[in-house]
Amino acid sequence: MAKLKLGPIEDDKPVKLTIELPAAVHRDLIAYARAHAAESGLNEALPPERLIPRMVEQFMASDRGFARTRR
């Protein structure tokens, strides 16, 4: 299995957001959650709402243009 970019997910106090996703994106998130659980040794997959914040965080951290604007 390929190494996933998303590492362990820590518990943190969340801020609630409501978003709409295309059905295909939601299906892909569920599939990703299953792969993440298998790679992380979890008994069951995390719900997509637990994955999304970490994915967005990693996306922003890897965006060089965003990093330049924050300096």
C-alpha positions in Angstrom: 0.0 0.0 0.0 1.2 3.5 -0.8 2.1 5.8 2.1 -0.7 8.4 2.7 0.2 12.0 3.2 -2.2 12.3 6.1 -0.6 11.2 9.4 -2.1 10.7 12.8 -5.1 12.9 13.7 -5.0 14.6 17.1 -8.0 15.5 19.2 -8.4 19.2 19.3 -11.3 21.5 20.2 -13.1 22.1 16.8 -14.8 25.1 15.3 -18.0 24.0 13.6 -18.4 24.8 9.9 -21.1 23.7 7.5 -20.0 22.9 4.0 -21.5 21.1 1.0 -19.4 18.6 -1.0 -20.0 17.0 -4.3 -21.1 13.4 -3.8 -18.0 12.1 -5.6 -15.7 14.0 -3.2 -17.6 12.6 -0.2 -17.2 9.0 -1.6 -13.5 9.6 -2.0 -13.2 11.0 1.5 -14.9 7.8 2.9 -12.5 5.7 0.8 -9.5 7.7 2.0 -10.7 7.3 5.6 -10.8 3.6 5.2 -7.2 3.6 3.8 -6.1 5.9 6.5 -7.6 3.6 9.2 -5.9 0.6 7.7 -2.5 2.3 7.5 -2.8 3.8 11.0 -3.9 0.5 12.6 -7.3 2.0 13.7 -10.2 -0.4 14.2 -12.6 1.8 12.2 -12.3 4.7 9.8 -12.6 8.2 11.1 -15.6 10.2 9.8 -14.7 12.6 6.9 -15.3 15.6 9.1 -12.2 14.5 11.2 -10.1 14.2 8.0 -11.0 17.4 6.3 -9.3 19.8 8.8 -6.0 18.0 8.7 -6.1 17.8 4.8 -6.8 21.5 4.6 -4.0 22.2 7.1 -1.5 20.2 5.1 -2.6 21.8 1.8 -2.1 25.3 3.2 1.3 24.3 4.7 2.5 23.1 1.4 1.2 26.1 -0.6 4.3 28.2 -1.2 2.2 31.2 -2.5 0.2 31.2 0.7 3.4 31.0 2.8 4.7 34.1 1.0 1.6 36.1 1.8 1.7 35.2 5.4 5.3 36.5 5.9 
